[in-house]
Amino acid sequence: MFTIVLIITLVYAFVILSIAWGYYKLSKTTPNKTKNSKISIVIAARDEEKNIEKCISSIVNQNFLTEHFEIIIVNDHSNDKTVEIIDTLIKSNSNIRLLNLTDTYSKKEAIKVGVNLSKHSLIATTDADCILPKNWLNTISQVDYSNYSLLIGPLCLKDKKGFLNSFQQLDIFALQGITFGTVYYNMPTLCSAANLVFSKTDYLECSNKINNNSPSGDDVFLMEQLLKKDKKIIGNLNRDFIVETEPENTLLDFFNQRIRWASKSKFYTNKPMIFLSILIFITNVVAIFIYSQIVFVDKNKAVYIILLLTKWLVDFILLFLVASFSNKKMKMINFIPVQILYPIYILSTVFLSTFISFNWKGRVYNG
């Protein structure tokens, strides 16, 4: 058993260090630039009365020519005041369009409707609970998309007090590190619709093939379809391009969100993502085994501690790179307690996403 634990730890260390190196290298490069492009921003919204006005205001106030972009909000059967707020905003800004889903449901369908009815050939998506930096559109418009089909942008969580926020921050650091570290090697594994740019033409070619078995994954499954067509996918690590999104406020909401995210993993076809998912899961199972050996068994205790510290060290390197880029180094203060709990969190999320239903915006889905 010791040999297996050693091999898994070393493989994990090599993979994570490679990803960290990819993240670092990508942060030092910028995509090729070109003249300004016109952009259609598509936002799927459901029950977002608390966030939608702030999101739209951050787009309306961009450092970008008004006539070069449009905002399309697709309402997915909201039950609150989301539509009323949008209608009020439309009265003072003709750039905003509101569309309503009628016979269909889900974020995927909302995005599809928005893209189909967009005016421009370049599509940017974000979420209704996001705040966009002032140069977001300017950064998007200056990239030369002649050789790219998908551009992935960086995310960060809004800072709030408490350990739950710190845990979520470090979890997002890990996801962001993997997202951009793998893009550097032309083996993209993750992306988020909160900050995504793509060609309308490419999207329409793929839209009917995007996996609809999961309520989540409108972004990752689009990426998988583009990869099947050998389309080029890049990432842009630019501080003027960081989109801020809301964290979950309660432990129940946090697990509900993560279970929803994890539920789509059974539908992955992207081999690098499947490999990484399995490796991360097995490594965290091994971490729990190491905990038991350190606490209950005297044999090889020192070696098991070294293996655990090896995992922590490579994780720290990756997370610190992302925290530095996001100007959130102080969030690393909670690194050790988060690392101790992380294997339990991973196993719990995988188990729950497999066997229980979850709730999203008033809709219940099976795991």
Secondary structure in CASP SS format (residue, H / E / C, confidence):
PFRMAT SS
TARGET T0000
AUTHOR 0000-0000-0000
METHOD secondary structure of the structure
MODEL  1
M C 1.00
F H 1.00
T H 1.00
I H 1.00
V H 1.00
L H 1.00
I H 1.00
I H 1.00
T H 1.00
L H 1.00
V H 1.00
Y H 1.00
A H 1.00
F H 1.00
V H 1.00
I H 1.00
L H 1.00
S H 1.00
I H 1.00
A H 1.00
W H 1.00
G H 1.00
Y H 1.00
Y H 1.00
K H 1.00
L H 1.00
S H 1.00
K C 1.00
T C 1.00
T C 1.00
P C 1.00
N C 1.00
K E 1.00
T C 1.00
K C 1.00
N C 1.00
S C 1.00
K C 1.00
I E 1.00
S E 1.00
I E 1.00
V E 1.00
I E 1.00
A E 1.00
A E 1.00
R C 1.00
D C 1.00
E C 1.00
E C 1.00
K C 1.00
N C 1.00
I H 1.00
E H 1.00
K H 1.00
C H 1.00
I H 1.00
S H 1.00
S H 1.00
I H 1.00
V H 1.00
N C 1.00
Q C 1.00
N C 1.00
F C 1.00
L C 1.00
T H 1.00
E H 1.00
H H 1.00
F E 1.00
E E 1.00
I E 1.00
I E 1.00
I E 1.00
V E 1.00
N E 1.00
D C 1.00
H C 1.00
S C 1.00
N C 1.00
D C 1.00
K C 1.00
T H 1.00
V H 1.00
E H 1.00
I H 1.00
I H 1.00
D H 1.00
T H 1.00
L H 1.00
I H 1.00
K H 1.00
S H 1.00
N C 1.00
S C 1.00
N C 1.00
I E 1.00
R E 1.00
L E 1.00
L E 1.00
N E 1.00
L C 1.00
T C 1.00
D C 1.00
T C 1.00
Y C 1.00
S C 1.00
K H 1.00
K H 1.00
E H 1.00
A H 1.00
I H 1.00
K H 1.00
V H 1.00
G H 1.00
V H 1.00
N H 1.00
L C 1.00
S C 1.00
K C 1.00
H C 1.00
S C 1.00
L E 1.00
I E 1.00
A E 1.00
T E 1.00
T E 1.00
D E 1.00
A C 1.00
D C 1.00
C E 1.00
I E 1.00
L C 1.00
P C 1.00
K C 1.00
N C 1.00
W H 1.00
L H 1.00
N H 1.00
T H 1.00
I H 1.00
S H 1.00
Q C 1.00
V E 1.00
D C 1.00
Y C 1.00
S C 1.00
N C 1.00
Y C 1.00
S C 1.00
L E 1.00
L E 1.00
I E 1.00
G C 1.00
P C 1.00
L E 1.00
C E 1.00
L E 1.00
K C 1.00
D C 1.00
K C 1.00
K C 1.00
G C 1.00
F H 1.00
L H 1.00
N H 1.00
S H 1.00
F H 1.00
Q H 1.00
Q H 1.00
L H 1.00
D H 1.00
I H 1.00
F H 1.00
A H 1.00
L H 1.00
Q H 1.00
G H 1.00
I H 1.00
T H 1.00
F H 1.00
G H 1.00
T H 1.00
V H 1.00
Y H 1.00
Y C 1.00
N C 1.00
M C 1.00
P C 1.00
T C 1.00
L C 1.00
C C 1.00
S C 1.00
A H 1.00
A H 1.00
N H 1.00
L E 1.00
V E 1.00
F E 1.00
S E 1.00
K H 1.00
T H 1.00
D H 1.00
Y H 1.00
L H 1.00
E H 1.00
C H 1.00
S H 1.00
N H 1.00
K H 1.00
I C 1.00
N C 1.00
N C 1.00
N C 1.00
S C 1.00
P C 1.00
S C 1.00
G C 1.00
D C 1.00
D C 1.00
V H 1.00
F H 1.00
L H 1.00
M H 1.00
E H 1.00
Q H 1.00
L H 1.00
L H 1.00
K H 1.00
K C 1.00
D C 1.00
K C 1.00
K C 1.00
I E 1.00
I E 1.00
G E 1.00
N C 1.00
L C 1.00
N C 1.00
R H 1.00
D H 1.00
F H 1.00
I C 1.00
V E 1.00
E E 1.00
T E 1.00
E C 1.00
P C 1.00
E C 1.00
N C 1.00
T C 1.00
L H 1.00
L H 1.00
D H 1.00
F H 1.00
F H 1.00
N H 1.00
Q H 1.00
R H 1.00
I H 1.00
R H 1.00
W H 1.00
A H 1.00
S H 1.00
K H 1.00
S H 1.00
K H 1.00
F H 1.00
Y C 1.00
T C 1.00
N C 1.00
K H 1.00
P H 1.00
M H 1.00
I H 1.00
F H 1.00
L H 1.00
S H 1.00
I H 1.00
L H 1.00
I H 1.00
F H 1.00
I H 1.00
T H 1.00
N H 1.00
V H 1.00
V H 1.00
A H 1.00
I H 1.00
F H 1.00
I H 1.00
Y H 1.00
S H 1.00
Q H 1.00
I H 1.00
V H 1.00
F H 1.00
V C 1.00
D C 1.00
K C 1.00
N C 1.00
K H 1.00
A H 1.00
V H 1.00
Y H 1.00
I H 1.00
I H 1.00
L H 1.00
L H 1.00
L H 1.00
T H 1.00
K H 1.00
W H 1.00
L H 1.00
V H 1.00
D H 1.00
F H 1.00
I H 1.00
L H 1.00
L H 1.00
F H 1.00
L H 1.00
V H 1.00
A H 1.00
S H 1.00
F H 1.00
S C 1.00
N C 1.00
K C 1.00
K H 1.00
M H 1.00
K H 1.00
M H 1.00
I H 1.00
N H 1.00
F H 1.00
I H 1.00
P H 1.00
V H 1.00
Q H 1.00
I H 1.00
L H 1.00
Y H 1.00
P H 1.00
I H 1.00
Y H 1.00
I H 1.00
L H 1.00
S H 1.00
T H 1.00
V H 1.00
F H 1.00
L H 1.00
S H 1.00
T H 1.00
F H 1.00
I C 1.00
S C 1.00
F E 1.00
N E 1.00
W E 1.00
K C 1.00
G C 1.00
R E 1.00
V E 1.00
Y E 1.00
N C 1.00
G C 1.00
END
